Amino acid sequence: MRVLLGFVVALAMLAAGGGATASGEKSDGHKLAQFLDSLQVESLWPAGVHVNWETGQPDGKVEHFEGKHTHCSAFVASAAKQLGVYILRPPEHGQTLLANAQYDWLREQGPAHGWTPVPDGYEAQRAANRGFLVVAAYKNHAADKPGHIAIVRPSGKTRAEILAEGPQIIQAGGHNYASTSLSRGFADHPAAWGKNEVVYYEHDLP
């Protein structure tokens, strides 16, 4: 109830000229938020174990990756597939270092698959609020180290809040969040937020 009230207040501020929010124009944003919450990311796609990329359930397979394997890219791929949208995913690419590969794929092949670049976090938040599937992606500078990718979720954040901490996202990762700021979700990659190296893409939904 508190979250809903905050969203209504933000919309009222925009109407009164008291603050620029990234509120969208479509009710589809509410439907998208409901879908994203239904994925139960905070209890599935756990870090450190091999998972079925589509369901997020541990599958008992052995990890063949140095360090604690996380599943940001598998979560994004699963959500997109369930929404009828293609983004690079297994079996075309394995789960290892998939986020880096998705970053390159979005730039090189994404437009042919309906993905459009979004200029910044504010516009990314606006697109999510209108019901578009929006991803935020970062490619690690080291080819053998993982990048990160997340989905921008609908939110009533103001422009000032987005400038300060980025749009609101849902992600799997070292910590799985159903809702957090981009700056917090990408904190393990300091250059992502600190040096503005995150890129955004949107895709309309069927």
NORZIWO-V107890 format. One line per field, one symbol per residue. phi: phi as a letter, one per 30 degrees, with the letter a starting at -180 (. if undefined). A space follows every 50 residues. Layout:
phi=???
This chain:
phi=.dddddddddddddddidadccdcccdddddddddddddhddcbhddjbd bdddcidecidddbbdjddcbeddddddddedciccbeadddbdddhddd ddeddeddceedcjdbdcdaddddddddddjddbccbbcddcdccdcabb cdceacddedddddbiddbbaclebcbdaadddddcddbedecdchcdcb bbbdce
